[in-house]
Amino acid sequence: MAESDWDTVTVLRKKGPTAAQAKSKQAITAAQRRGQDVETSKKWSAGQNKQHLVTKNTAKLDRETEELHHDRVPLEVGKYIQQGRQDNGLTQKDLATKINEKPQVIADYECGKAIPNNQVLGKIERAIGLKLRGKDIGLPLEAKPKKK
């Protein structure tokens, strides 16, 4: 009946110290006494929460009295994009595929919600054939003569 003792516990192996225990001052001094190699390295700006640091620019923005915001595409440009797209028989998705952008980008430009990007505006200009930048907004895009 000795083999069926339910209170016997067999330990197969001991677990090593946890990370916090291994980093404690006592563990480090014990390892140094045993002659083991102890490596210490300091992490740059460790323990600092960088997202809450106040810089000069944020202080300047706080002192500013008027409301600051990003420039958006004028609604007039959005209407010309929509008109040129419809004249060419393109949907927003077709135009987006043609210029390698997402359909949401075209929708934002047409609604006037997008922040202007000259690369995207240039692609749209070439796709619909209308000028969208400068003083001649809405006029047909003229092909520039090639220089020799």
PAPA-941621 format. One record per atom (N, C-alpha, C): residue number from 1; residue in three letters; x, y, z. Coordinates in pm, 1 decimal, padded with zeros to 6 digits. Example, Ala and Ser with C-alpha at 12.3 -4.5 7.8 and 13.67 -1.06 7.14 Angstrom:
// PAPA-941621
+-----+--------+----------+----------+----------+
: num : residu :        X :        Y :        Z :
+-----+--------+----------+----------+----------+
:   1 :    Ala :  01319.0 : -00569.0 :  00780.0 :
:   1 :    Ala :  01230.0 : -00450.0 :  00780.0 :
:   1 :    Ala :  01320.0 : -00330.0 :  00780.0 :
:   2 :    Ser :  01285.0 : -00225.0 :  00708.0 :
:   2 :    Ser :  01367.0 : -00106.0 :  00714.0 :
:   2 :    Ser :  01290.0 :  00003.0 :  00787.0 :
+-----+--------+----------+----------+----------+
This chain:
// PAPA-941621
+-----+--------+----------+----------+----------+
: num : residu :        X :        Y :        Z :
+-----+--------+----------+----------+----------+
:   1 :    Met :  00080.2 : -00119.9 :  00000.0 :
:   1 :    Met :  00000.0 :  00000.0 :  00000.0 :
:   1 :    Met :  00084.4 :  00126.1 :  00000.0 :
:   2 :    Ala :  00212.7 :  00110.7 :  00017.3 :
:   2 :    Ala :  00300.0 :  00227.2 :  00020.2 :
:   2 :    Ala :  00308.1 :  00293.3 : -00117.0 :
:   3 :    Glu :  00284.2 :  00217.5 : -00226.3 :
:   3 :    Glu :  00294.0 :  00274.6 : -00360.2 :
:   3 :    Glu :  00178.0 :  00367.4 : -00392.9 :
:   4 :    Ser :  00067.0 :  00356.1 : -00324.3 :
:   4 :    Ser : -00050.7 :  00437.4 : -00355.7 :
:   4 :    Ser : -00065.9 :  00554.7 : -00260.1 :
:   5 :    Asp :  00043.8 :  00609.9 : -00215.1 :
:   5 :    Asp :  00038.6 :  00724.5 : -00125.7 :
:   5 :    Asp :  00009.6 :  00850.3 : -00207.8 :
:   6 :    Trp : -00101.3 :  00914.2 : -00178.4 :
:   6 :    Trp : -00144.0 :  01030.1 : -00256.0 :
:   6 :    Trp : -00073.3 :  01157.9 : -00213.3 :
:   7 :    Asp : -00006.4 :  01159.3 : -00102.4 :
:   7 :    Asp :  00057.4 :  01282.0 : -00053.7 :
:   7 :    Asp :  00200.0 :  01299.0 : -00104.1 :
:   8 :    Thr :  00254.7 :  01204.6 : -00174.1 :
:   8 :    Thr :  00392.1 :  01213.5 : -00222.6 :
:   8 :    Thr :  00397.3 :  01304.5 : -00344.2 :
:   9 :    Val :  00495.9 :  01395.9 : -00343.4 :
:   9 :    Val :  00513.9 :  01489.5 : -00454.2 :
:   9 :    Val :  00653.3 :  01468.9 : -00509.7 :
:  10 :    Thr :  00662.1 :  01454.2 : -00641.7 :
:  10 :    Thr :  00791.6 :  01436.9 : -00706.3 :
:  10 :    Thr :  00826.7 :  01565.3 : -00781.0 :
:  11 :    Val :  00945.1 :  01623.1 : -00752.1 :
:  11 :    Val :  00990.8 :  01744.7 : -00818.8 :
:  11 :    Val :  01090.7 :  01702.9 : -00925.6 :
:  12 :    Leu :  01060.3 :  01735.1 : -01048.9 :
:  12 :    Leu :  01147.0 :  01697.1 : -01159.0 :
:  12 :    Leu :  01263.3 :  01795.3 : -01176.3 :
:  13 :    Arg :  01236.7 :  01924.3 : -01166.0 :
:  13 :    Arg :  01342.6 :  02023.6 : -01180.4 :
:  13 :    Arg :  01300.7 :  02150.4 : -01108.0 :
:  14 :    Lys :  01399.0 :  02229.5 : -01073.7 :
:  14 :    Lys :  01372.2 :  02358.1 : -01010.7 :
:  14 :    Lys :  01370.2 :  02465.5 : -01117.4 :
:  15 :    Lys :  01284.1 :  02561.5 : -01100.2 :
:  15 :    Lys :  01279.5 :  02674.8 : -01192.3 :
:  15 :    Lys :  01387.4 :  02773.8 : -01152.6 :
:  16 :    Gly :  01444.7 :  02839.1 : -01251.5 :
:  16 :    Gly :  01545.6 :  02940.4 : -01226.0 :
:  16 :    Gly :  01479.8 :  03067.2 : -01174.9 :
:  17 :    Pro :  01561.1 :  03163.9 : -01138.4 :
:  17 :    Pro :  01504.4 :  03289.9 : -01088.3 :
:  17 :    Pro :  01431.2 :  03363.0 : -01200.0 :
:  18 :    Thr :  01328.0 :  03436.0 : -01161.6 :
:  18 :    Thr :  01254.1 :  03515.7 : -01259.2 :
:  18 :    Thr :  01340.1 :  03633.4 : -01301.4 :
:  19 :    Ala :  01296.8 :  03706.0 : -01401.6 :
:  19 :    Ala :  01374.8 :  03818.3 : -01453.1 :
:  19 :    Ala :  01394.7 :  03924.5 : -01345.6 :
:  20 :    Ala :  01290.8 :  03950.0 : -01268.1 :
:  20 :    Ala :  01301.0 :  04051.5 : -01163.9 :
:  20 :    Ala :  01397.3 :  04006.1 : -01054.2 :
:  21 :    Gln :  01393.6 :  03877.3 : -01019.2 :
:  21 :    Gln :  01483.3 :  03826.6 : -00917.3 :
:  21 :    Gln :  01627.5 :  03826.9 : -00965.9 :
:  22 :    Ala :  01649.6 :  03797.4 : -01094.3 :
:  22 :    Ala :  01784.9 :  03793.5 : -01148.9 :
:  22 :    Ala :  01846.2 :  03932.6 : -01154.5 :
:  23 :    Lys :  01763.9 :  04037.2 : -01162.9 :
:  23 :    Lys :  01813.8 :  04173.6 : -01172.9 :
:  23 :    Lys :  01828.5 :  04241.0 : -01037.2 :
:  24 :    Ser :  01788.4 :  04174.9 : -00930.7 :
:  24 :    Ser :  01794.5 :  04236.7 : -00799.0 :
:  24 :    Ser :  01939.5 :  04254.5 : -00755.4 :
:  25 :    Lys :  01961.4 :  04346.8 : -00665.2 :
:  25 :    Lys :  02095.7 :  04376.7 : -00615.7 :
:  25 :    Lys :  02157.2 :  04254.9 : -00547.9 :
:  26 :    Gln :  02074.9 :  04179.7 : -00473.4 :
:  26 :    Gln :  02124.8 :  04060.9 : -00403.9 :
:  26 :    Gln :  02172.8 :  03955.1 : -00502.9 :
:  27 :    Ala :  02097.7 :  03934.4 : -00610.5 :
:  27 :    Ala :  02134.8 :  03834.1 : -00709.2 :
:  27 :    Ala :  02263.9 :  03873.2 : -00780.4 :
:  28 :    Ile :  02281.0 :  04001.3 : -00807.4 :
:  28 :    Ile :  02401.2 :  04047.8 : -00876.1 :
:  28 :    Ile :  02524.0 :  04028.6 : -00787.1 :
:  29 :    Thr :  02513.1 :  04068.4 : -00659.9 :
:  29 :    Thr :  02628.9 :  04052.6 : -00570.8 :
:  29 :    Thr :  02660.9 :  03905.9 : -00547.0 :
:  30 :    Ala :  02558.3 :  03820.3 : -00538.2 :
:  30 :    Ala :  02581.9 :  03676.9 : -00520.6 :
:  30 :    Ala :  02653.2 :  03618.6 : -00642.2 :
:  31 :    Ala :  02615.2 :  03661.3 : -00761.6 :
:  31 :    Ala :  02679.5 :  03613.3 : -00883.5 :
:  31 :    Ala :  02824.2 :  03661.7 : -00890.4 :
:  32 :    Gln :  02848.9 :  03784.5 : -00846.8 :
:  32 :    Gln :  02986.0 :  03835.9 : -00846.6 :
:  32 :    Gln :  03073.1 :  03758.7 : -00747.6 :
:  33 :    Arg :  03016.5 :  03722.8 : -00631.2 :
:  33 :    Arg :  03092.2 :  03645.4 : -00532.5 :
:  33 :    Arg :  03128.9 :  03508.0 : -00585.5 :
:  34 :    Arg :  03039.4 :  03447.1 : -00664.0 :
:  34 :    Arg :  03065.9 :  03314.7 : -00720.1 :
:  34 :    Arg :  03165.5 :  03321.8 : -00836.0 :
:  35 :    Gly :  03194.1 :  03443.5 : -00883.1 :
:  35 :    Gly :  03289.3 :  03458.6 : -00992.5 :
:  35 :    Gly :  03225.5 :  03451.1 : -01130.3 :
:  36 :    Gln :  03095.1 :  03460.0 : -01137.1 :
:  36 :    Gln :  03027.4 :  03456.4 : -01267.1 :
:  36 :    Gln :  03039.7 :  03592.1 : -01335.2 :
:  37 :    Asp :  03030.2 :  03591.7 : -01468.7 :
:  37 :    Asp :  03034.5 :  03716.5 : -01543.8 :
:  37 :    Asp :  02902.0 :  03789.3 : -01528.3 :
:  38 :    Val :  02909.7 :  03916.1 : -01495.2 :
:  38 :    Val :  02790.2 :  03998.7 : -01482.2 :
:  38 :    Val :  02803.5 :  04111.9 : -01582.1 :
:  39 :    Glu :  02706.6 :  04122.0 : -01670.9 :
:  39 :    Glu :  02708.9 :  04226.1 : -01773.1 :
:  39 :    Glu :  02607.8 :  04333.0 : -01736.3 :
:  40 :    Thr :  02652.6 :  04456.5 : -01735.7 :
:  40 :    Thr :  02562.1 :  04567.8 : -01709.6 :
:  40 :    Thr :  02564.9 :  04659.6 : -01829.6 :
:  41 :    Ser :  02449.6 :  04699.2 : -01873.8 :
:  41 :    Ser :  02440.7 :  04793.0 : -01985.8 :
:  41 :    Ser :  02329.7 :  04890.9 : -01954.8 :
:  42 :    Lys :  02355.3 :  05016.7 : -01986.5 :
:  42 :    Lys :  02257.1 :  05120.5 : -01959.5 :
:  42 :    Lys :  02183.6 :  05151.8 : -02088.8 :
:  43 :    Lys :  02054.4 :  05150.5 : -02081.0 :
:  43 :    Lys :  01973.7 :  05184.5 : -02197.2 :
:  43 :    Lys :  01958.1 :  05335.6 : -02203.2 :
:  44 :    Trp :  01968.3 :  05390.2 : -02324.3 :
:  44 :    Trp :  01956.1 :  05533.4 : -02341.1 :
:  44 :    Trp :  01811.2 :  05575.2 : -02320.0 :
:  45 :    Ser :  01789.8 :  05673.2 : -02237.8 :
:  45 :    Ser :  01658.7 :  05730.1 : -02204.1 :
:  45 :    Ser :  01559.2 :  05623.1 : -02160.7 :
:  46 :    Ala :  01609.0 :  05521.4 : -02090.3 :
:  46 :    Ala :  01519.5 :  05416.3 : -02041.3 :
:  46 :    Ala :  01437.7 :  05470.5 : -01925.8 :
:  47 :    Gly :  01314.6 :  05432.8 : -01921.3 :
:  47 :    Gly :  01227.9 :  05474.9 : -01812.0 :
:  47 :    Gly :  01169.1 :  05612.5 : -01830.0 :
:  48 :    Gln :  01195.1 :  05674.8 : -01943.1 :
:  48 :    Gln :  01137.1 :  05806.3 : -01966.9 :
:  48 :    Gln :  01020.9 :  05792.2 : -02062.4 :
:  49 :    Asn :  00918.4 :  05865.7 : -02034.6 :
:  49 :    Asn :  00802.0 :  05862.0 : -02121.8 :
:  49 :    Asn :  00814.2 :  05977.6 : -02219.3 :
:  50 :    Lys :  00861.9 :  05949.6 : -02339.1 :
:  50 :    Lys :  00892.2 :  06053.4 : -02436.6 :
:  50 :    Lys :  00767.5 :  06122.6 : -02492.6 :
:  51 :    Gln :  00653.2 :  06056.2 : -02487.9 :
:  51 :    Gln :  00536.4 :  06115.6 : -02550.9 :
:  51 :    Gln :  00481.1 :  06232.9 : -02471.3 :
:  52 :    His :  00523.7 :  06250.2 : -02346.7 :
:  52 :    His :  00470.3 :  06358.8 : -02265.6 :
:  52 :    His :  00571.5 :  06470.2 : -02242.3 :
:  53 :    Leu :  00681.7 :  06469.5 : -02316.4 :
:  53 :    Leu :  00778.0 :  06577.3 : -02302.6 :
:  53 :    Leu :  00725.2 :  06702.0 : -02372.2 :
:  54 :    Val :  00745.4 :  06816.9 : -02310.7 :
:  54 :    Val :  00700.6 :  06942.9 : -02368.8 :
:  54 :    Val :  00818.1 :  07004.9 : -02441.9 :
:  55 :    Thr :  00796.4 :  07037.2 : -02567.4 :
:  55 :    Thr :  00901.4 :  07100.2 : -02646.1 :
:  55 :    Thr :  00867.8 :  07246.8 : -02665.8 :
:  56 :    Lys :  00960.3 :  07319.5 : -02727.8 :
:  56 :    Lys :  00938.2 :  07461.9 : -02750.8 :
:  56 :    Lys :  00816.5 :  07484.1 : -02840.3 :
:  57 :    Asn :  00798.5 :  07398.2 : -02941.5 :
:  57 :    Asn :  00690.4 :  07418.7 : -03037.6 :
:  57 :    Asn :  00554.0 :  07401.7 : -02972.8 :
:  58 :    Thr :  00539.5 :  07304.8 : -02882.9 :
:  58 :    Thr :  00409.4 :  07287.2 : -02818.3 :
:  58 :    Thr :  00379.3 :  07403.7 : -02726.5 :
:  59 :    Ala :  00480.8 :  07456.7 : -02660.1 :
:  59 :    Ala :  00458.3 :  07573.8 : -02576.0 :
:  59 :    Ala :  00416.9 :  07692.1 : -02662.7 :
:  60 :    Lys :  00478.6 :  07704.6 : -02779.1 :
:  60 :    Lys :  00443.8 :  07813.0 : -02870.5 :
:  60 :    Lys :  00300.5 :  07797.9 : -02920.1 :
:  61 :    Leu :  00259.9 :  07674.3 : -02950.0 :
:  61 :    Leu :  00122.3 :  07650.2 : -02993.8 :
:  61 :    Leu :  00023.2 :  07681.1 : -02882.8 :
:  62 :    Asp :  00060.3 :  07652.4 : -02758.2 :
:  62 :    Asp : -00029.6 :  07682.1 : -02646.9 :
:  62 :    Asp : -00049.7 :  07832.2 : -02630.0 :
:  63 :    Arg :  00054.9 :  07911.2 : -02657.1 :
:  63 :    Arg :  00044.1 :  08056.8 : -02642.4 :
:  63 :    Arg : -00032.0 :  08120.7 : -02758.6 :
:  64 :    Glu : -00045.3 :  08049.3 : -02867.0 :
:  64 :    Glu : -00111.0 :  08103.4 : -02986.7 :
:  64 :    Glu : -00259.1 :  08127.1 : -02957.6 :
:  65 :    Thr : -00310.8 :  08242.5 : -02999.7 :
:  65 :    Thr : -00449.7 :  08275.5 : -02969.2 :
:  65 :    Thr : -00546.3 :  08227.4 : -03077.3 :
:  66 :    Glu : -00503.0 :  08227.8 : -03201.7 :
:  66 :    Glu : -00594.0 :  08184.8 : -03308.1 :
:  66 :    Glu : -00590.6 :  08033.3 : -03322.9 :
:  67 :    Glu : -00695.4 :  07980.4 : -03381.4 :
:  67 :    Glu : -00704.1 :  07835.6 : -03399.8 :
:  67 :    Glu : -00616.0 :  07794.1 : -03517.3 :
:  68 :    Leu : -00528.6 :  07696.0 : -03493.8 :
:  68 :    Leu : -00438.3 :  07649.5 : -03598.3 :
:  68 :    Leu : -00496.2 :  07524.7 : -03663.0 :
:  69 :    His : -00483.6 :  07515.5 : -03795.2 :
:  69 :    His : -00535.4 :  07399.3 : -03866.3 :
:  69 :    His : -00457.6 :  07381.1 : -03996.4 :
:  70 :    His : -00471.5 :  07263.2 : -04055.6 :
:  70 :    His : -00406.7 :  07234.8 : -04183.4 :
:  70 :    His : -00489.8 :  07291.6 : -04296.8 :
:  71 :    Asp : -00421.6 :  07332.6 : -04402.8 :
:  71 :    Asp : -00492.1 :  07378.9 : -04521.9 :
:  71 :    Asp : -00556.3 :  07259.3 : -04590.3 :
:  72 :    Arg : -00673.3 :  07279.3 : -04642.4 :
:  72 :    Arg : -00745.3 :  07173.3 : -04713.0 :
:  72 :    Arg : -00756.6 :  07210.5 : -04860.3 :
:  73 :    Val : -00790.8 :  07111.5 : -04941.1 :
:  73 :    Val : -00813.2 :  07135.3 : -05083.8 :
:  73 :    Val : -00939.9 :  07220.0 : -05097.1 :
:  74 :    Pro : -00934.0 :  07328.5 : -05174.6 :
:  74 :    Pro : -01055.1 :  07411.0 : -05191.1 :
:  74 :    Pro : -01168.4 :  07330.6 : -05256.0 :
:  75 :    Leu : -01290.0 :  07364.1 : -05220.1 :
:  75 :    Leu : -01406.3 :  07293.2 : -05274.7 :
:  75 :    Leu : -01416.0 :  07312.0 : -05425.7 :
:  76 :    Glu : -01366.1 :  07426.1 : -05474.6 :
:  76 :    Glu : -01366.4 :  07453.1 : -05618.3 :
:  76 :    Glu : -01282.9 :  07347.7 : -05692.8 :
:  77 :    Val : -01167.2 :  07312.9 : -05637.2 :
:  77 :    Val : -01081.5 :  07211.1 : -05698.5 :
:  77 :    Val : -01152.2 :  07076.6 : -05696.9 :
:  78 :    Gly : -01220.9 :  07046.0 : -05587.5 :
:  78 :    Gly : -01296.6 :  06921.2 : -05578.2 :
:  78 :    Gly : -01404.2 :  06911.4 : -05685.2 :
:  79 :    Lys : -01470.0 :  07024.2 : -05712.3 :
:  79 :    Lys : -01574.9 :  07023.9 : -05816.0 :
:  79 :    Lys : -01514.4 :  07001.2 : -05954.5 :
:  80 :    Tyr : -01397.0 :  07060.2 : -05978.5 :
:  80 :    Tyr : -01331.5 :  07038.6 : -06108.2 :
:  80 :    Tyr : -01284.3 :  06894.0 : -06123.4 :
:  81 :    Ile : -01237.4 :  06833.4 : -06015.0 :
:  81 :    Ile : -01198.0 :  06692.2 : -06020.6 :
:  81 :    Ile : -01319.4 :  06607.0 : -06055.4 :
:  82 :    Gln : -01431.1 :  06635.4 : -05989.4 :
:  82 :    Gln : -01554.1 :  06558.5 : -06013.7 :
:  82 :    Gln : -01602.2 :  06578.7 : -06157.1 :
:  83 :    Gln : -01599.2 :  06702.5 : -06204.2 :
:  83 :    Gln : -01644.9 :  06732.5 : -06340.8 :
:  83 :    Gln : -01555.7 :  06663.1 : -06443.6 :
:  84 :    Gly : -01424.5 :  06672.6 : -06428.5 :
:  84 :    Gly : -01331.8 :  06609.8 : -06522.7 :
:  84 :    Gly : -01343.5 :  06458.4 : -06520.4 :
:  85 :    Arg : -01365.7 :  06403.6 : -06402.6 :
:  85 :    Arg : -01381.4 :  06258.5 : -06389.6 :
:  85 :    Arg : -01507.2 :  06211.9 : -06462.1 :
:  86 :    Gln : -01617.1 :  06285.2 : -06444.0 :
:  86 :    Gln : -01743.2 :  06247.3 : -06508.9 :
:  86 :    Gln : -01736.7 :  06267.7 : -06659.3 :
:  87 :    Asp : -01664.9 :  06372.0 : -06704.7 :
:  87 :    Asp : -01650.5 :  06394.5 : -06848.5 :
:  87 :    Asp : -01574.9 :  06280.3 : -06915.4 :
:  88 :    Asn : -01481.3 :  06220.6 : -06843.5 :
:  88 :    Asn : -01406.0 :  06107.3 : -06897.5 :
:  88 :    Asn : -01476.6 :  05974.9 : -06873.3 :
:  89 :    Gly : -01593.0 :  05977.5 : -06809.4 :
:  89 :    Gly : -01669.4 :  05855.3 : -06784.6 :
:  89 :    Gly : -01605.3 :  05764.2 : -06680.7 :
:  90 :    Leu : -01538.1 :  05823.5 : -06581.0 :
:  90 :    Leu : -01470.6 :  05745.7 : -06478.1 :
:  90 :    Leu : -01545.4 :  05755.3 : -06345.2 :
:  91 :    Thr : -01543.1 :  05646.2 : -06271.3 :
:  91 :    Thr : -01593.7 :  05651.4 : -06134.1 :
:  91 :    Thr : -01476.1 :  05689.7 : -06044.4 :
:  92 :    Gln : -01506.4 :  05715.2 : -05916.2 :
:  92 :    Gln : -01398.2 :  05747.3 : -05822.4 :
:  92 :    Gln : -01299.5 :  05630.7 : -05814.1 :
:  93 :    Lys : -01353.9 :  05509.1 : -05814.9 :
:  93 :    Lys : -01268.4 :  05390.7 : -05806.0 :
:  93 :    Lys : -01181.3 :  05377.3 : -05930.7 :
:  94 :    Asp : -01238.4 :  05403.8 : -06049.5 :
:  94 :    Asp : -01161.3 :  05394.8 : -06173.4 :
:  94 :    Asp : -01046.3 :  05496.7 : -06174.4 :
:  95 :    Leu : -01078.0 :  05619.4 : -06133.3 :
:  95 :    Leu : -00975.8 :  05723.8 : -06129.9 :
:  95 :    Leu : -00866.0 :  05688.7 : -06029.0 :
:  96 :    Ala : -00906.6 :  05636.5 : -05913.9 :
:  96 :    Ala : -00808.8 :  05597.5 : -05812.5 :
:  96 :    Ala : -00718.1 :  05486.7 : -05863.4 :
:  97 :    Thr : -00775.5 :  05389.8 : -05933.7 :
:  97 :    Thr : -00695.6 :  05281.1 : -05990.5 :
:  97 :    Thr : -00599.7 :  05334.3 : -06096.1 :
:  98 :    Lys : -00646.6 :  05430.5 : -06174.4 :
:  98 :    Lys : -00565.6 :  05487.3 : -06281.9 :
:  98 :    Lys : -00443.2 :  05561.3 : -06228.3 :
:  99 :    Ile : -00457.2 :  05626.3 : -06111.2 :
:  99 :    Ile : -00344.4 :  05702.9 : -06055.6 :
:  99 :    Ile : -00276.0 :  05629.1 : -05940.1 :
: 100 :    Asn : -00312.2 :  05502.6 : -05918.6 :
: 100 :    Asn : -00252.3 :  05419.3 : -05813.7 :
: 100 :    Asn : -00271.8 :  05477.5 : -05673.5 :
: 101 :    Glu : -00391.1 :  05518.3 : -05642.9 :
: 101 :    Glu : -00426.6 :  05566.9 : -05509.5 :
: 101 :    Glu : -00551.5 :  05493.2 : -05464.8 :
: 102 :    Lys : -00588.8 :  05511.8 : -05337.4 :
: 102 :    Lys : -00710.5 :  05449.9 : -05284.4 :
: 102 :    Lys : -00831.3 :  05533.3 : -05324.3 :
: 103 :    Pro : -00947.1 :  05469.8 : -05341.9 :
: 103 :    Pro : -01067.5 :  05545.6 : -05376.7 :
: 103 :    Pro : -01103.3 :  05651.4 : -05271.9 :
: 104 :    Gln : -01067.9 :  05626.3 : -05146.0 :
: 104 :    Gln : -01097.4 :  05723.4 : -05039.6 :
: 104 :    Gln : -01020.9 :  05854.5 : -05061.5 :
: 105 :    Val : -00903.9 :  05845.8 : -05124.5 :
: 105 :    Val : -00825.1 :  05966.2 : -05152.3 :
: 105 :    Val : -00901.6 :  06055.7 : -05250.1 :
: 106 :    Ile : -00956.4 :  05995.7 : -05353.7 :
: 106 :    Ile : -01034.3 :  06072.6 : -05452.7 :
: 106 :    Ile : -01157.2 :  06133.2 : -05386.2 :
: 107 :    Ala : -01225.3 :  06055.2 : -05303.4 :
: 107 :    Ala : -01344.2 :  06105.2 : -05234.6 :
: 107 :    Ala : -01308.9 :  06223.4 : -05143.9 :
: 108 :    Asp : -01195.7 :  06214.8 : -05073.9 :
: 108 :    Asp : -01154.3 :  06324.4 : -04986.2 :
: 108 :    Asp : -01120.3 :  06449.8 : -05066.0 :
: 109 :    Tyr : -01055.4 :  06433.2 : -05181.2 :
: 109 :    Tyr : -01022.7 :  06549.2 : -05264.4 :
: 109 :    Tyr : -01149.0 :  06613.8 : -05318.9 :
: 110 :    Glu : -01245.7 :  06533.9 : -05358.3 :
: 110 :    Glu : -01369.0 :  06590.3 : -05413.1 :
: 110 :    Glu : -01452.5 :  06660.0 : -05306.6 :
: 111 :    Cys : -01448.0 :  06611.0 : -05182.9 :
: 111 :    Cys : -01525.1 :  06671.5 : -05073.8 :
: 111 :    Cys : -01453.4 :  06791.4 : -05012.6 :
: 112 :    Gly : -01324.8 :  06808.6 : -05041.9 :
: 112 :    Gly : -01249.6 :  06918.3 : -04983.1 :
: 112 :    Gly : -01194.5 :  06885.2 : -04845.8 :
: 113 :    Lys : -01187.6 :  06757.1 : -04811.5 :
: 113 :    Lys : -01137.1 :  06716.7 : -04680.9 :
: 113 :    Lys : -00986.8 :  06688.6 : -04683.6 :
: 114 :    Ala : -00929.1 :  06667.0 : -04801.6 :
: 114 :    Ala : -00790.3 :  06622.9 : -04813.1 :
: 114 :    Ala : -00692.8 :  06738.5 : -04793.7 :
: 115 :    Ile : -00577.8 :  06705.9 : -04737.2 :
: 115 :    Ile : -00466.8 :  06801.0 : -04730.0 :
: 115 :    Ile : -00395.3 :  06793.0 : -04864.7 :
: 116 :    Pro : -00376.0 :  06905.9 : -04933.7 :
: 116 :    Pro : -00323.0 :  06900.1 : -05069.9 :
: 116 :    Pro : -00183.3 :  06838.7 : -05077.5 :
: 117 :    Asn : -00166.6 :  06749.3 : -05173.8 :
: 117 :    Asn : -00038.3 :  06686.3 : -05201.2 :
: 117 :    Asn : -00011.8 :  06707.0 : -05349.8 :
: 118 :    Asn :  00097.5 :  06774.9 : -05382.0 :
: 118 :    Asn :  00125.3 :  06808.7 : -05522.4 :
: 118 :    Asn :  00143.2 :  06686.8 : -05610.6 :
: 119 :    Gln :  00198.1 :  06578.3 : -05556.7 :
: 119 :    Gln :  00215.0 :  06457.7 : -05637.5 :
: 119 :    Gln :  00079.5 :  06400.0 : -05676.8 :
: 120 :    Val : -00011.8 :  06391.6 : -05579.5 :
: 120 :    Val : -00144.2 :  06336.2 : -05608.6 :
: 120 :    Val : -00220.1 :  06428.6 : -05702.7 :
: 121 :    Leu : -00212.3 :  06560.1 : -05678.2 :
: 121 :    Leu : -00281.2 :  06654.5 : -05766.8 :
: 121 :    Leu : -00226.4 :  06645.9 : -05908.9 :
: 122 :    Gly : -00095.9 :  06627.6 : -05923.5 :
: 122 :    Gly : -00036.4 :  06613.0 : -06057.3 :
: 122 :    Gly : -00087.6 :  06489.5 : -06128.1 :
: 123 :    Lys : -00099.3 :  06378.7 : -06055.0 :
: 123 :    Lys : -00152.9 :  06255.0 : -06114.8 :
: 123 :    Lys : -00296.6 :  06274.5 : -06159.2 :
: 124 :    Ile : -00376.1 :  06339.7 : -06074.3 :
: 124 :    Ile : -00517.4 :  06361.4 : -06108.9 :
: 124 :    Ile : -00527.3 :  06453.8 : -06229.7 :
: 125 :    Glu : -00443.2 :  06558.8 : -06233.3 :
: 125 :    Glu : -00443.5 :  06650.6 : -06348.2 :
: 125 :    Glu : -00419.9 :  06576.0 : -06478.7 :
: 126 :    Arg : -00317.7 :  06489.7 : -06480.0 :
: 126 :    Arg : -00286.8 :  06415.6 : -06603.2 :
: 126 :    Arg : -00397.0 :  06316.7 : -06638.5 :
: 127 :    Ala : -00462.8 :  06259.1 : -06537.6 :
: 127 :    Ala : -00566.2 :  06158.6 : -06564.7 :
: 127 :    Ala : -00693.3 :  06221.2 : -06621.7 :
: 128 :    Ile : -00731.4 :  06341.1 : -06569.9 :
: 128 :    Ile : -00858.0 :  06400.8 : -06616.3 :
: 128 :    Ile : -00835.1 :  06510.5 : -06720.1 :
: 129 :    Gly : -00710.1 :  06557.6 : -06734.7 :
: 129 :    Gly : -00679.8 :  06656.8 : -06837.6 :
: 129 :    Gly : -00717.9 :  06798.6 : -06801.4 :
: 130 :    Leu : -00733.9 :  06830.3 : -06671.9 :
: 130 :    Leu : -00765.7 :  06965.8 : -06627.7 :
: 130 :    Leu : -00660.8 :  07013.5 : -06528.7 :
: 131 :    Lys : -00633.1 :  07144.4 : -06531.7 :
: 131 :    Lys : -00541.0 :  07201.5 : -06434.4 :
: 131 :    Lys : -00611.4 :  07215.2 : -06299.8 :
: 132 :    Leu : -00541.8 :  07176.0 : -06194.7 :
: 132 :    Leu : -00598.4 :  07184.4 : -06059.9 :
: 132 :    Leu : -00513.8 :  07271.1 : -05968.2 :
: 133 :    Arg : -00399.5 :  07317.2 : -06016.1 :
: 133 :    Arg : -00310.5 :  07399.3 : -05935.3 :
: 133 :    Arg : -00277.4 :  07527.5 : -06009.8 :
: 134 :    Gly : -00240.7 :  07630.6 : -05934.7 :
: 134 :    Gly : -00200.3 :  07756.0 : -05995.8 :
: 134 :    Gly : -00318.4 :  07847.0 : -06021.2 :
: 135 :    Lys : -00297.3 :  07943.6 : -06113.4 :
: 135 :    Lys : -00403.2 :  08043.5 : -06138.4 :
: 135 :    Lys : -00503.6 :  07998.9 : -06244.0 :
: 136 :    Asp : -00470.7 :  07897.7 : -06323.8 :
: 136 :    Asp : -00559.8 :  07854.5 : -06433.1 :
: 136 :    Asp : -00638.8 :  07730.7 : -06394.4 :
: 137 :    Ile : -00693.8 :  07726.4 : -06273.4 :
: 137 :    Ile : -00765.5 :  07607.5 : -06226.4 :
: 137 :    Ile : -00890.0 :  07586.6 : -06311.9 :
: 138 :    Gly : -00907.7 :  07465.5 : -06360.1 :
: 138 :    Gly : -01025.5 :  07430.0 : -06438.4 :
: 138 :    Gly : -01004.2 :  07436.1 : -06587.9 :
: 139 :    Leu : -00895.0 :  07494.4 : -06634.5 :
: 139 :    Leu : -00868.7 :  07501.4 : -06778.0 :
: 139 :    Leu : -00806.5 :  07369.9 : -06824.0 :
: 140 :    Pro : -00821.3 :  07339.2 : -06953.8 :
: 140 :    Pro : -00763.0 :  07213.7 : -07004.0 :
: 140 :    Pro : -00611.5 :  07213.3 : -06986.7 :
: 141 :    Leu : -00558.7 :  07097.4 : -06960.1 :
: 141 :    Leu : -00414.8 :  07079.0 : -06941.7 :
: 141 :    Leu : -00352.2 :  07076.6 : -07080.0 :
: 142 :    Glu : -00259.3 :  07167.2 : -07105.1 :
: 142 :    Glu : -00195.2 :  07172.6 : -07236.4 :
: 142 :    Glu : -00067.3 :  07091.1 : -07232.1 :
: 143 :    Ala : -00044.8 :  07019.5 : -07339.2 :
: 143 :    Ala :  00076.4 :  06936.0 : -07346.2 :
: 143 :    Ala :  00196.7 :  07026.1 : -07370.2 :
: 144 :    Lys :  00299.3 :  07009.1 : -07286.5 :
: 144 :    Lys :  00419.5 :  07089.7 : -07303.3 :
: 144 :    Lys :  00502.1 :  07034.2 : -07418.2 :
: 145 :    Pro :  00559.0 :  07121.9 : -07502.2 :
: 145 :    Pro :  00644.3 :  07071.6 : -07611.5 :
: 145 :    Pro :  00771.5 :  07012.0 : -07553.6 :
: 146 :    Lys :  00814.6 :  06901.1 : -07613.0 :
: 146 :    Lys :  00934.6 :  06833.8 : -07563.2 :
: 146 :    Lys :  01058.7 :  06909.6 : -07608.2 :
: 147 :    Lys :  01151.8 :  06924.3 : -07515.0 :
: 147 :    Lys :  01277.4 :  06993.8 : -07545.6 :
: 147 :    Lys :  01373.8 :  06897.3 : -07609.2 :
: 148 :    Lys :  01449.5 :  06947.0 : -07706.2 :
: 148 :    Lys :  01548.6 :  06861.3 : -07774.0 :
: 148 :    Lys :  01685.8 :  06893.7 : -07728.1 :
+-----+--------+----------+----------+----------+
